Amino acid sequence: MQVVETVSDVRRIRRELAGSWGLVPTMGYLHAGHLSLVERARAENDRVGVSIFVNPTQFGPNEDLESYPRDLERDLSLLRELGVDLVWTPFVEEMYPPGFQTYVTVEEVTRPLEGAARPGHFRGVTTVVAKLFNVFQPDRAYFGQKDAQQAIVIQRMVKDLNFPLEIVVCPTVREPDGLAMSSRNVYLTPEQRAAAPVLYRSLCAARNAWVAGEHDGERLRRIMRSILDAEPLAQTEYVSAADPQTLEELGDASQGVLLSMAVRIGKARLIDNILLTPDQ
């Protein structure tokens, strides 16, 4: 496994190692969710590249950029065990050199949900991912369903800008009690960790109602919110029952719906979602 820091080294290795390439972009502090993406990429490509970069442009001024968990040596050990070919760990100055002033902006699908809660977040995401695609030139790139809006935004960017690659969205990996795996789960105290599965419980309640025939979007949102409101440690930012492509809130959810939410529990801001389609 080769570990490099510069754009020129990534491009050189990419030229030297023939075959199809799968890319897994990460911010590090890897967990089983990340590793499942790497395993999928390993199964579907001749070569696997991983980026580890805590991207400052997707953090707001009062967010956790400085405290975001990091453990590069552990990450590299895990990736080595999975047979990764190339890991790029750029410094901020390599990604955003002095005078940097070019950003990629996706419009409509970035505005609701996370886009409304975190202004500027998706401009940072799409810019850094576009740079990763440009440098790695992968055949496929792998993202988790947990960050559902991010996946939708990146798919839109790839389509609109004619990137010659496939976006593969992989299932959310969960703890045994249903909590979606996230690097930010480390922020939870034991008491908060015990409360955190309330997100998945509320999603499951709305899913069960939808399967039973409840297709009114507002009722689905009320089901989720009522369960979240019953947990004293949970501070709900939003709940959503939205169109899975446009992310517009639905009245009639009979043709499919993305149920999602953002909830603060202590220092941790947690997001989760379930995608429901008519063939389920």
N, C-alpha and C positions, 0 to 999 in steps of 0.2 A: 504494500500500500504506500503510495507516494503522497506526502503532505507538503503543500506549497502555499505561498502567500501572495504571489503576483499574478497578474493577468497573463503576462508573457509565458510564465511557466505552465499555467493551465492550458493555454493554446498549444504550446509545444508538445505537452504530453498527449493532448487530444489528437494531435496529428500523428504522433508516434504509435498510438494504440488503436489499431483498426477494429472495426466491428460496430455494432449498434451500442448506443450509450443511453443509460437511464440516469436522470439527475434527481436527487432528493435535496431540495433546499431546506435548511434548518437554521435556527438560532442557537443550536447547541443545547446543553444540559439534557441529553437524550434520554428518552424513556421508551417503553415497549411500543408505544404508538409510532414513534419515529422509526424504530427498528423494524416494524412491520412494513413500512414503506420501503426500507432498504431491501428487505427480503423479497418483496414483490418486484422491485427493480432488478434484483439479482436473477430472479426467475425468468424475466422477460427480455433481458438484454445481455449482450456479450460483455459489456463493461458497465460499471456503476461509479458515478461521481456523487459526492456529497459536499455541500457548502455549509460551513459553520460561520455565521456572521450575525451578531446582534446589531440589527440595522437601525441606526439612530433616527432616520427620517420617518419611521413609522411610529415613533413614540411622541406623545404630546408633552408639553412643558411640565405637567404635573404628574407624569406617569413614571414607571419604574425602570427607566433605562439604566441608571447607575446600579440599582439593586437587583437587576434581572439575574437569575442564577447562572453561574458559569462553572464548568469543570472540563477544560479541554482535554486533559490527559485521560480522564475516564472516558470521554466521548471517543477519543481516538482508539482506545483499547477495545471498546465495543464494536467500532466499525471495522477494525482489523480482524476481529473474530468472524465477522460476516463476509469477509472477502471483498471489501470495497477496494476499488482500484486507485481512486484519486480523491483526496479531500482538500478543498480550498478553504483556507482560514485567513482571509484578507484583513488587513488593518483598515480602519475607517478611511485613512488617507489614500489607500489604494482604490477604494470604491468611489470616494468623493474627493478627488484631488482639489487643490486650491483653485478657485474660480469656477467650480462646478455650478451649472445653472440650467441644466436640462432635466425635465421631469416628464413622466408618462402619466396621463390622467385619463381614467375611464369615467364616463359621466353618470348615467342614470342609476346603474346598479350599485354604485358606491354611496348613494345619498342616504338611504334609510339605514336602520339597525346600527351596525357598528360604525358606519359612516357618519350618522347623526351623532352618535355618542362620542366618537373620537375624530374630530375634524382633522383632516390632513393625513389620517392614518393610511388610507388606501393609496394616496399619491406616493407615499413612501414605499408601500408594498409593491405596487406595479412598477415603479422605477427600479427598485433593486432586483425584482424578478426578471424584468426585461434585460437588465445588465447581465444577470446570471445566464439567461438563455443565449445572449449574444456571445458571451465568453465561452461557455461550455459547448454550445451547439448540440444539445442532446436530441435524441430521437423521441424520447418520452420523458416527462417530468411528473413526479409523484407528490400528491398532496392529500391531506386527511380530510374526511368529511366533517370532523369536529369544527373546523374553520370553514363552514359551508359558504358563507358569503365571500370569503377570500377565494375559494375555488371557483365560484361563479364569476367573480371579477376577473380572475386570471384567464378563465376560458374565454370570456368576452374579449380581453386584450389580445389573446393569441389569434382568435378569429379575425378581429378587426385589423390587426397589423400583419396578418399573413405569416406568422411564425410557423416554420415547417416542422412542427412537432405535435405529439399527442399529449394531452393532459389526462392523467389517470388519477381519479379520485377514489381513495381507499377507505374502507369502513372505519368508523371511530373505534378505538380500542379502549375498553373500560376496565376499571377495577371490579373485583367480585361484587361489590355493592352497587355498581352502576355508575359511579363517578367517572366521567370522561378523563382519561389521562392527559395531564398538562404539566409543563415545566413549572407553572405558577402554583400548582398544588402544594409545593414545598412551603409556601407562605402560611398554610393553614395550621393553627394550633390543634391539639387533639380534640378539643370540644368543637371547634369549627369543622374539622375533618368529619366528625360524626354527623354534622348537620348538612354537609355538602351534597350528599346523594338526593336531597330534596329536588334538585334540578331534574335529575333523570326521572324521579317519581312523578313529577308534574308533567313531564313530556309523555311518559307512559300512560298517565291517566287520560290525557287528551288523545293520544293514539288509540287507546281502547275505545273511547267514545266515538272517534271517527270510524273505526272498523265496525262499530255497532250501528252506524248510520247517522251519526251527528256530523253534519257537513256545514253547519253555520260557523263561519270564521270567528265571529264575536263570541259565541258560546265556547268555542275551543280556547280562545284566549282567556276567558273567565275561568275555565277549569284550571288552566295552568296557574293563573295568578292566585286563585284561592288556595291552592296547595302551598305555593311559595309564601303567601301571607301568613300561613299558619306556623311557619318556622321563624322564631324570634330573631335568629342570627342572620337571616337572609334579607338583604335590601335589594329589591328588584329594580333594575334599570329599565328593562323592557321585556315584554313577551310579544311574540309575533306568530301569526298564522298567515303566511305569505305565499304568493305565486312562486314556484320553484325556479322560474327563469327570470322574471322581472323584479321579484322581491316586493311587489305591491301587496298591501294587506288585502286579504280576500274576504268577501261576504259569503260567496258560495265556494266551498272548498271541495266539492265533490269530484273534481277532476285532478286532484292531487294538491298537496300542501307541504310547505316547509315549516315545521314548528320549531321555533328557536327562542332563545332568551339570553340575557346577560344579567347576572346576579352578583352582588358583592357580599362576601362573607368574610368579615374582618378585613385584612389587608388584601385578600385575593379577590380579583375580579374574574369570575368564571363564566364561560359561555358553553352552550350545548345546543343540540338540535336533533331532530328526527325528520327524515324525509319520507313522506307517504305518497304512494302512487296508486292509481286505480287497479293495477294488477296484483296488489298485495292482498 
